[in-house]
Every structure is written in C-alpha cells, then in structure tokens.
Amino acid sequence: MLQRDDIRRYYVANLIAAGHAYARMRNHAAARDHFQKALYHGGDLRDRVMDAYLGLGMVYRNADDHAGAIEYLTKAVTLADQLDIPYFTTLTHAFLGRTYLMTGEYAQALPHYEKAVAAIEDQRSLLQTGESRSSYFDQMTGVYNGLITTLLHLGKQETAFDYSERARARAFLDVLGNRVDLSHGRVSALIDEERELKRKIAELQALRDESGQDGIRNEMERLRREYQAFLAKLQQDDREHASLVSVAPLTLKDVRRMLPENTTLLQFHVFENSVVVWAVRSDAVRAMQVPVGRKELLEAIRAFRTEIAGLAPDEDVNRSARALYTLLFKDLQLTANHRLIIVPHDVLHYLPFQSLMMPNGYYLIEQHGISYLSSASLMQFTIEKRKQVADDAVLAFGNPDLGNPALNLRYAEREVKEIGRLFPTSAIYVRKEATERRAKEKAADYPLIHFATHGEFNEKDPLASSLKLSPEGSSSGDLTAGEIFRLKLNASLVVLSACESALGRISSGDEIVGLTRAFIYAGTPSVVTTLWKVDDKATYLLMQSFYQNLKRMSKGEALRQAQISLMRSLRHPYFWGAFVLTGDAE
C-alpha cells in the first residue's frame, strides 16, 4: 500500500509533468500555476522542488522575462548543488548559463556553463552502456556550444578551442570505450579494474534516493576519488587508452607546440547559426566566425557533392567550389605553400576541402598539402606512431570474390598487381585468396597495407562498418571496424581505395566512428580513404602514381602529386577529389 509521502511525491510529479506540457504549448499562465502548486506541495522533496523551480525558470525565460527566469533558475541551481546529482547539476546550470548568454551577461554565464560541462563529463564517465552515454551526450551538445560561444564573446579564443576539442573528442571516445576491447593486452588488468569501479558506482547510483542519504553520498564520493586515481594510473601506463575513457584532449598550447613551422591547422566548429574556425600555427592563432548556419551549409555541401558525383559540367562544379572556398576561407589569410591540417566538424566531415577552388582558379590541393584529423588530440598519437615508410613490401588485397559479378572491381585487381611490380617482395591476394582471415593473420607483418575492395558504412552500428573481403568457411568476409580496433599493426600506412570507406557517421556529438580511427588505434599513423564511390580506372591510375611517388616523397606529398598528375588528364574532381589522408602526412 502506498504511504502518504509516496502519494505526495506522485502528485507533485504529475503537477510538474503537467506544467511542462503546458509550457510546450506556450500556455505560460497554466504552466506557472502547476509549477507553483508543485512548490506548495513539494515541501521537503528537494528534487521535486528543484524541478518546479527549473520549470518556472524556463516558463519565465520563454515569456522573455529574463529577470524572473534568473530568480527561479538560481534557486534551482542551489538545490541541485545540494543534491549533488550530475544530471540535475547539468540541467540547472546549463539553463541559467543559457539565460545569461541570451541577455548578453557573458561573465555571469561562464561559471554556470563550466559547471554544467564538468557535470556532463563526470556523468558520462560513469554511465555504463554506450547507448546511454551517447543518448546523454546527444542532449548536452548544446551545453558545449553555449560554453564555446560564451568564451568567444569574452575574447577567450584559446579556451574556446580547448572546449571545442573536448566536445568532439568525448562524443566519440566515451561511446567507443565501452563498445570495443581496446587494451591490446597492454593494460588488461587496469581495464578490469575500471569495469569493476563503474559497476560499483552504478549500483550506488541506483540505490541513492532523491533526498541523497549521507551514507550513500559519502560512498559515492569515495568511489569517484578512487576512479580518478585509476584514471591517473591509466594515463601513466597507456595514454592513448586513457584518452578513450576520460577527458584527456590536447589543449591549444599543446597543439601549437606540435605543429611544424610551415603548417596551419584549421579547426572548425559548426553552430546552428554560424561556423567558427581557428587558424592555428606554431607562432599564432586566430579565431574567425563565418556567418552561415548549419542548414545552409549542409545544403551547399550536398549540392556540391551531387554535382561532383553526377559529373556535372566543369563550370557548375567550379562555381560551387569557388563559393564554398569564399564562404569558409576568404578571411583566413592562408600562408602560401603552408601545409594544411583540417579538423572538420559536423557536416564539414563530408566536404572535400581539397576540391575547393581558390580565387586564382587553382584547386586548394594544387597550392597546399592537405591532411585531416577527426580531432586535434589525435595528432599526439599519429606522431608517436610515425614510422619510416619501408619500400620493400606491401600486403595488398584486390577485387575479392564477393559472389556477385556486379561487385567486381576489374581495375582493383590490376591496381594491386601493379603494386606488386613496384614492390617485388609484396604479398598480393586477389579474388578468392583475398580473405578476411589472411588480412587478420598477416596485417602485423607488413609496413604497408592496401585494400582495393568495396567498403560499407553502417550508420545504425558504426563499429559494424566494414571492408568487404572474400567469404571463407564460416567467415562472412566482412572486416569490421570493431575487429580492426583489436588488430596490432606495425604499418606506417594503410590505404583503403574502397567505395565510401571514409564515410563515417556524423553524430550529434560530431565524432566520426569509422574505419579510419580503428586503423589508427590499431597502430598505423596514416590512413588514405575515399569520400565517395570512386571510378575504378581513375583509382588504378592514381594509386599507380601514388606508390611510385611514395618511394621518394612523404605520404602527404605523394598523394597530392598523384592527384595533381591525374588532373592533367581528368580535371573533374570526381576522379581525384575523393582521396583524403587522415593522420600523419610525413
């Protein structure tokens, strides 16, 4: 039988739910009435009272009464801090920060956004499943964007960069950390310790009642300290794995120290109504705002890609290429011949920057070497994994037999055989010999790995994205991203000249979970991929030139010169613009 306090709790909860329903219908008077009744009956139910204050704050803000909103949201923040539940802390401080941001009170907004983000990262570290962590972050992306916007208004462009990096890194890294065995056997004992700590914390979170019993709260705090100590130890033993389970991105100062003198890193961040780009060099940094909203940018990129894929006339493609260059680059003042490292964000992951046209009529790739990173923090690991490109052997798989003649890649077979001619001690596998088993067994033994195969991206389950190899026995032939994460590679370069192999999913947390990142974790510093279905013959010609160049050039320059060489006969970017190098270009 329900007790009196239980009945009161349910009654107050229903009043709050009704208040939110009226608020969604913009019936401010009815919403205020229900939230006020919840306050009256809430009494000592601190979580319900907090929720009612939060509701009132939202109603007043939606009615453009910012003073009233700040009054009630401040009361909600006070109760949330007392309850010490990260989700409540995030909501209340984020709403109060947003309200101050809307009124232009940036200095007042800043500490609330900072506390909201800290609570997000605390909560996400302890969420048990990838699904719950991803869902949680999907709701909180706007908090990071609000904080970055606030920092930029305050002229704190360096700190804004750091939070942009934290947002993109965490959106990918947390979800990944629970989905795949990432230890490579190096820190397996610590990984077991992490899972046990998270299990204990999750159990306590489930037990803690709304009033926050002191005993449970004290035990939670002890376990959190223990978890932080664990993360510090993991950071010492394996920094790369630590970066996949905790907040450990590079700062802007770190990035500048790592950049060579002749290199500019361009980091983009897409907001609903604008785009911000940081142009970072070893000796300087500038942050600029591009006045284009996400929706407009998405439409422009989609139109450009459609023109490329459809082999639209050169004048149409060039018009779009110039417009996008002008939109994104006109205020950047790029230094001539500087190599560019591009860190895209959101829809910009789908833009072939190398195919943008400069005012002088040259494509960007003709004037600048270009490489990509999914986040600037990835640079520390690609540099650490940098290896001298050996010129003696390639492990190559081409045109595997997929049981369907329509999927044959005739020039892919010629492609890998030509590689074998250039590198006589290579291992070349085609048709039925190009199996998943061989790829797994031999991948660790070769300094260069090449897949001339079909690739498939799985949006519903990014870790099921795969390279298509020949089926064998019980094996489907799909070499998935999840399996690649578990490989141990010694290769200086992996090339995926496969259809759509780089089309990783862009989540609302804005991190591509795809084959590229899997190969880098597995051990290679550099991966060449494609952004769309590539012409079979053009790929053969480009790769022939690329591997010849690789004997005497850096990886980035070898790819760039191969693309420029192909332009002489096939100027349209459909034939050469899909190829991108992610990671270390040296």
C-alpha positions in Angstrom: 0.0 0.0 0.0 1.3 3.5 -0.9 2.3 5.7 2.0 1.3 9.3 2.4 4.7 10.6 1.3 4.6 8.3 -1.8 1.2 9.7 -2.8 2.5 13.2 -2.3 5.6 12.5 -4.4 3.5 11.1 -7.3 1.0 14.1 -7.0 3.8 16.6 -7.2 5.5 14.8 -10.1 2.2 14.9 -12.0 1.9 18.6 -11.4 5.4 19.1 -12.7 4.7 17.0 -15.8 1.5 19.0 -16.5 3.5 22.2 -16.1 6.0 21.1 -18.7 3.2 20.0 -21.0 1.5 23.5 -20.8 4.9 25.1 -21.3 5.4 23.2 -24.5 2.0 24.5 -25.7 3.3 28.0 -24.7 0.4 28.3 -22.2 2.5 30.3 -19.7 -0.2 31.0 -17.2 -1.3 27.4 -16.8 2.4 26.2 -16.7 3.2 28.7 -13.9 0.1 27.7 -12.0 1.0 24.0 -12.0 4.7 24.6 -11.1 3.6 26.9 -8.2 1.3 24.2 -6.9 4.2 21.8 -7.1 6.3 24.1 -5.0 3.5 24.5 -2.4 3.0 20.7 -2.0 6.7 19.8 -2.6 7.8 20.7 0.9 10.9 18.7 1.8 11.0 16.8 -1.5 14.1 18.7 -2.7 14.4 17.1 -6.1 10.7 17.9 -6.9 11.1 21.4 -5.6 14.2 21.8 -7.8 12.3 20.6 -10.8 9.5 23.0 -10.1 11.9 25.9 -9.8 13.6 24.8 -13.1 10.2 24.7 -14.8 9.3 28.2 -13.6 12.6 29.5 -14.8 12.0 28.0 -18.3 8.5 29.5 -18.4 9.7 33.0 -17.5 12.5 32.7 -20.0 10.2 31.6 -22.8 8.0 34.6 -21.9 11.0 36.9 -22.3 11.0 37.7 -18.5 14.7 37.1 -18.0 14.8 38.6 -14.5 12.1 36.2 -13.4 13.9 33.3 -15.1 17.2 34.1 -13.4 15.5 34.3 -10.0 13.9 30.8 -10.2 16.8 29.2 -12.0 19.2 30.4 -9.3 17.0 28.7 -6.7 17.1 25.5 -8.9 20.9 25.7 -9.1 21.2 26.0 -5.3 19.1 22.8 -4.7 20.8 20.9 -7.5 24.2 21.6 -6.0 23.0 20.4 -2.6 21.6 17.2 -4.2 25.0 16.6 -6.0 23.4 14.6 -8.8 25.3 15.3 -12.1 22.3 15.2 -14.3 20.5 17.8 -12.1 23.6 19.9 -11.9 24.0 19.9 -15.7 20.4 20.9 -16.4 20.1 23.7 -13.9 23.5 25.4 -14.5 23.0 25.0 -18.3 19.6 26.7 -18.3 20.9 29.5 -16.1 24.0 29.9 -18.3 21.9 30.0 -21.4 19.7 32.7 -19.8 22.7 34.9 -19.0 24.0 34.3 -22.5 20.7 35.4 -24.1 20.9 38.7 -22.1 24.5 39.3 -23.0 25.8 38.8 -19.5 28.7 36.6 -20.6 30.8 36.8 -17.5 27.8 35.6 -15.4 27.1 32.8 -17.9 30.6 31.4 -17.9 30.8 29.7 -14.5 27.4 28.1 -14.9 28.4 26.7 -18.3 31.7 25.5 -16.9 30.0 23.7 -14.1 27.4 22.1 -16.4 30.1 20.7 -18.7 32.1 19.4 -15.7 28.9 17.6 -14.6 28.4 16.2 -18.1 31.8 14.7 -18.2 31.5 13.3 -14.7 28.2 11.7 -15.6 29.3 10.3 -18.9 32.4 8.7 -17.5 30.2 6.7 -15.2 27.4 5.8 -17.5 27.5 2.0 -18.0 26.4 1.5 -21.6 27.4 3.1 -24.9 23.8 3.7 -25.7 23.1 5.6 -22.5 26.3 7.6 -22.8 25.6 8.6 -26.4 22.0 9.5 -25.6 23.1 11.6 -22.7 25.6 13.5 -24.8 23.1 14.0 -27.6 21.0 16.0 -25.2 24.0 18.0 -23.9 25.8 19.1 -27.1 24.1 22.5 -26.8 25.8 23.0 -23.4 29.2 22.7 -25.0 28.2 25.0 -27.8 26.9 27.6 -25.3 30.1 27.5 -23.4 32.2 27.9 -26.5 30.0 30.8 -27.7 30.3 32.5 -24.3 34.1 32.1 -24.3 34.4 33.6 -27.7 32.2 36.6 -26.7 34.7 37.1 -23.8 37.7 37.0 -26.1 38.9 33.7 -24.7 39.6 32.0 -28.1 42.2 29.7 -26.7 39.9 28.2 -24.0 37.1 28.1 -26.6 39.3 25.9 -28.8 40.0 23.6 -25.8 36.3 23.1 -25.2 35.6 22.5 -28.9 38.3 19.8 -28.7 36.8 18.3 -25.6 33.3 18.2 -27.1 34.4 16.4 -30.3 36.8 14.0 -28.5 34.3 13.0 -25.8 31.4 12.4 -28.2 33.4 9.7 -29.9 35.7 8.4 -27.2 33.2 7.6 -24.4 30.9 5.6 -26.6 33.8 3.7 -28.1 35.4 2.9 -24.8 32.6 0.6 -23.8 32.0 -1.0 -27.2 35.3 -2.5 -28.1 38.2 -4.2 -26.3 40.9 -1.5 -26.7 43.6 -2.8 -24.5 45.7 -4.8 -27.0 46.7 -6.8 -23.9 48.7 -3.9 -22.6 46.6 -2.8 -19.7 44.1 -5.6 -19.3 44.3 -5.6 -15.5 43.5 -1.9 -15.4 40.6 -2.3 -17.8 39.1 -5.0 -15.5 39.6 -2.6 -12.5 37.8 0.2 -14.5 34.8 -2.0 -15.2 34.6 -3.1 -11.6 34.7 0.5 -10.3 32.0 1.5 -12.8 29.8 -1.4 -11.7 30.0 -0.4 -8.0 29.3 3.3 -8.8 26.3 2.3 -11.0 24.9 0.2 -8.2 25.2 3.1 -5.7 23.5 5.5 -8.2 20.6 3.1 -8.4 20.3 2.9 -4.6 20.6 6.6 -3.9 17.2 8.1 -3.1 16.2 11.6 -4.1 17.0 13.1 -0.7 20.6 11.9 -1.0 21.3 9.8 2.0 24.6 10.8 3.6 26.0 7.3 3.8 25.4 6.6 0.1 26.7 10.0 -0.9 29.9 9.6 1.1 30.5 6.2 -0.5 29.8 7.7 -4.0 32.4 10.4 -3.3 34.9 7.8 -2.2 34.4 5.7 -5.3 34.7 8.8 -7.5 38.1 9.6 -5.9 39.1 6.0 -6.5 38.1 6.3 -10.1 40.1 9.5 -10.6 43.1 7.7 -9.1 42.6 4.9 -11.5 42.5 7.3 -14.5 45.7 8.9 -13.3 47.4 5.5 -13.3 46.0 4.6 -16.7 47.3 7.9 -18.0 50.8 6.8 -17.0 50.6 3.3 -18.3 48.8 3.9 -21.6 48.0 7.5 -22.6 46.1 6.5 -25.8 43.7 4.2 -23.9 43.3 6.8 -21.2 42.2 9.3 -23.8 39.4 6.8 -24.8 37.8 6.7 -21.3 38.4 10.1 -19.8 38.8 13.8 -20.7 42.3 14.0 -21.9 42.4 16.0 -25.1 45.2 18.3 -26.2 45.0 22.0 -25.4 45.6 24.7 -27.9 49.1 25.2 -26.4 49.9 21.5 -26.8 48.7 21.7 -30.5 50.9 24.7 -31.2 54.0 23.0 -29.8 53.4 20.0 -32.1 52.9 21.9 -35.3 55.9 22.4 -37.7 56.6 25.9 -38.7 55.2 25.5 -42.2 51.9 24.1 -41.1 48.5 25.6 -40.4 45.8 23.6 -38.5 42.2 24.7 -39.3 39.7 23.5 -36.7 36.1 24.1 -37.5 33.1 24.1 -35.2 29.6 24.3 -36.6 26.8 26.0 -34.7 23.1 26.3 -35.7 23.6 29.9 -37.0 27.4 30.2 -37.6 30.6 28.4 -38.1 33.8 29.2 -36.1 37.2 28.3 -37.4 40.5 28.5 -35.6 43.6 29.0 -37.8 46.4 27.7 -35.6 50.1 28.0 -36.3 53.1 27.3 -34.1 53.6 31.1 -33.6 50.0 32.4 -33.8 46.3 31.6 -33.6 43.2 33.4 -34.9 39.5 32.6 -34.4 37.0 33.7 -37.0 33.3 33.5 -37.3 31.7 32.5 -40.7 28.1 33.9 -41.0 26.5 30.7 -42.3 24.0 28.5 -40.4 24.3 24.7 -40.3 21.2 24.2 -42.5 22.5 26.5 -45.3 26.0 24.9 -45.1 24.5 21.4 -45.3 22.6 22.3 -48.4 25.7 23.8 -50.1 27.8 20.8 -49.3 25.1 18.4 -50.5 24.7 20.3 -53.8 28.5 20.3 -54.3 28.8 16.6 -53.7 25.8 15.9 -56.0 27.4 17.9 -58.8 30.7 16.0 -58.4 29.0 12.6 -58.2 26.9 13.4 -61.3 29.9 14.6 -63.3 28.2 18.0 -63.7 29.9 20.4 -66.2 33.1 21.9 -65.0 31.7 25.4 -64.9 28.9 24.3 -62.5 31.3 22.4 -60.2 33.8 25.2 -60.2 31.1 27.8 -59.3 30.2 25.7 -56.2 33.8 25.1 -55.4 34.6 28.8 -55.5 31.5 29.7 -53.5 32.4 27.3 -50.7 36.0 28.4 -50.6 34.9 32.0 -50.4 32.5 31.2 -47.6 34.9 29.2 -45.5 38.4 30.6 -46.4 38.1 34.2 -47.5 39.1 35.7 -44.1 41.7 33.0 -43.2 44.7 34.7 -44.9 46.5 31.4 -45.6 50.2 31.5 -45.9 51.4 30.4 -49.4 52.6 26.8 -49.6 51.7 26.1 -46.0 50.6 22.5 -45.4 47.1 22.4 -44.0 45.7 20.0 -41.3 42.0 20.2 -41.5 39.9 19.2 -38.4 36.3 19.2 -39.7 33.1 19.3 -37.6 29.6 18.1 -38.2 28.5 18.3 -41.8 32.0 19.5 -42.8 33.2 15.9 -42.5 31.6 15.4 -45.9 33.2 18.3 -47.7 36.2 17.5 -49.9 38.3 20.6 -49.0 40.9 19.6 -51.5 38.4 20.2 -54.3 37.6 23.8 -53.3 38.7 26.4 -55.8 40.8 29.4 -54.8 40.2 32.9 -56.4 43.2 32.3 -58.7 41.5 29.4 -60.4 43.6 26.6 -58.7 42.1 23.9 -56.6 43.2 24.1 -52.9 45.2 20.9 -53.3 47.3 22.5 -56.1 48.5 25.2 -53.7 48.6 23.4 -50.3 49.4 20.0 -49.0 46.3 18.8 -47.1 45.7 16.1 -44.4 42.9 15.5 -42.0 42.2 14.7 -38.3 38.9 13.9 -36.7 40.2 15.8 -33.6 43.4 17.7 -32.9 44.1 15.4 -30.0 44.6 12.5 -32.4 47.8 14.3 -33.6 49.7 13.2 -30.4 49.2 9.5 -31.3 49.8 9.7 -35.0 53.1 11.5 -34.3 54.1 8.9 -31.7 53.3 6.1 -34.2 55.2 7.8 -37.1 57.4 5.3 -38.8 59.8 5.4 -41.8 58.0 4.2 -44.9 59.7 1.0 -45.8 59.9 0.4 -49.6 60.3 -3.3 -49.6 56.8 -4.9 -49.1 53.1 -4.3 -49.3 50.3 -6.5 -48.0 47.6 -5.9 -50.7 44.1 -7.2 -51.2 42.3 -6.6 -54.5 39.0 -7.3 -56.1 37.9 -10.1 -53.7 35.3 -12.5 -54.9 32.1 -11.4 -53.2 29.9 -13.8 -55.1 28.3 -11.2 -57.3 29.7 -10.3 -60.7 28.2 -6.8 -60.4 30.6 -6.1 -57.5 33.8 -7.0 -59.5 36.4 -4.2 -59.5 38.4 -5.1 -62.6 40.9 -2.3 -62.2 41.4 -3.0 -58.5 43.0 -6.3 -59.4 45.3 -4.6 -61.8 45.9 -2.0 -59.1 47.3 -4.4 -56.5 49.3 -6.4 -59.2 51.0 -3.1 -60.2 51.8 -2.6 -56.5 53.4 -6.0 -56.5 55.5 -5.0 -59.5 56.7 -1.8 -57.8 57.4 -3.7 -54.5 58.6 -7.2 -55.6 58.5 -8.7 -52.1 54.9 -7.8 -51.5 52.1 -10.3 -50.7 49.3 -9.8 -53.2 45.9 -11.5 -52.8 43.1 -11.3 -55.3 39.7 -12.8 -55.8 39.1 -15.9 -53.6 42.5 -15.5 -51.9 41.7 -12.0 -50.6 40.1 -13.3 -47.4 39.4 -11.7 -44.0 41.4 -14.5 -42.3 44.5 -13.6 -44.3 44.1 -9.9 -43.5 44.0 -10.6 -39.8 46.8 -13.1 -39.8 49.3 -11.1 -41.9 48.4 -7.5 -41.1 51.1 -7.2 -38.3 53.9 -8.3 -40.6 53.9 -5.6 -43.3 55.0 -1.9 -43.3 52.3 -1.0 -45.9 48.8 -2.4 -46.2 46.5 -1.8 -49.2 42.8 -2.7 -49.6 41.4 -2.3 -53.1 38.0 -3.6 -52.1 34.4 -2.4 -51.5 33.7 -0.8 -48.2 30.4 -0.4 -46.4 29.4 2.0 -43.7 26.8 1.0 -41.2 25.0 4.1 -39.8 23.0 2.2 -37.2 26.1 0.5 -35.9 29.3 2.3 -36.9 31.5 -0.4 -35.4 30.0 -2.8 -37.9 31.3 -0.7 -40.8 33.5 -2.9 -42.8 35.8 -3.7 -45.7 34.4 -6.4 -47.9 36.8 -9.4 -48.4 36.1 -12.9 -49.8 34.0 -15.1 -47.6 35.7 -18.3 -46.4 34.1 -21.1 -44.4 32.0 -19.6 -41.6 33.5 -16.1 -42.2 31.3 -13.6 -44.0 34.4 -11.8 -45.2 33.5 -8.5 -43.5 36.5 -7.0 -41.7 34.6 -4.6 -39.3 35.8 -1.5 -37.5 35.3 -3.3 -34.2 37.6 -6.1 -35.3 40.2 -3.7 -36.7 40.4 -2.0 -33.3 41.7 -5.3 -31.9 44.4 -5.7 -34.5 48.1 -5.0 -33.7 49.6 -3.2 -36.7 53.2 -2.1 -37.5 52.3 -0.5 -40.8 53.4 3.1 -41.5 50.4 3.5 -43.9 47.1 1.8 -44.6 45.4 2.6 -47.9 41.6 1.9 -48.4 40.9 2.6 -52.1 37.4 1.3 -51.4 33.9 2.7 -52.2 32.7 5.1 -49.4 35.3 3.7 -47.0 35.7 7.1 -45.2 32.0 7.9 -44.9 31.9 7.7 -41.1 28.7 8.6 -39.3 28.3 12.2 -38.1 26.6 12.0 -34.7 25.2 15.0 -32.8 28.3 14.8 -30.7 30.1 15.2 -34.0 32.6 12.4 -34.0 33.0 10.0 -36.9 33.2 6.4 -35.7 34.7 4.6 -38.6 37.4 2.5 -40.2 40.0 5.3 -40.2 40.1 5.7 -36.4 40.1 2.0 -35.9 43.2 1.6 -38.1 45.0 4.4 -36.2 44.3 2.9 -32.8 45.5 -0.5 -34.2 48.9 1.0 -34.8 49.2 2.9 -38.1 49.7 6.7 -38.1 48.3 7.3 -41.5 45.3 6.2 -43.5 44.2 7.0 -47.0 40.5 6.7 -47.6 37.8 7.9 -50.1 34.8 10.2 -49.6 32.6 8.8 -52.4 32.3 5.9 -54.8 35.5 6.3 -56.9 35.9 5.5 -60.6 37.6 2.1 -60.8 40.1 3.1 -63.6 40.8 6.5 -62.1 41.7 4.9 -58.8 44.1 2.5 -60.6 45.9 5.4 -62.3 46.1 7.5 -59.1 47.3 4.6 -57.0 50.0 3.7 -59.5 51.3 7.2 -59.4 50.9 7.4 -55.6 53.1 4.3 -54.9 55.7 5.5 -57.4 55.8 8.8 -55.5 56.0 7.1 -52.1 59.5 5.9 -52.9 60.8 9.4 -52.8 58.2 11.7 -51.1 56.3 12.0 -47.8 52.9 10.3 -47.7 51.0 13.5 -47.9 53.1 14.9 -50.8 52.9 11.5 -52.6 49.1 11.6 -52.6 49.0 15.3 -53.5 51.3 14.9 -56.5 49.3 11.8 -57.6 46.1 13.8 -57.5 47.7 16.7 -59.4 49.1 14.3 -62.0 45.6 12.8 -62.6 44.1 16.3 -63.0 46.2 16.7 -66.2 44.0 14.2 -68.0 40.9 14.1 -65.7 40.4 17.6 -64.4 37.0 17.0 -62.9 37.2 16.4 -59.1 35.0 13.3 -59.3 38.1 11.4 -60.4 40.7 12.6 -57.8 38.9 14.7 -55.2 37.6 11.8 -53.1 41.0 10.7 -51.7 42.0 12.0 -48.3 44.9 11.3 -45.9 44.0 11.1 -42.3 46.7 11.3 -39.7 50.4 11.8 -40.1 51.4 13.2 -43.6 55.2 12.8 -43.2 
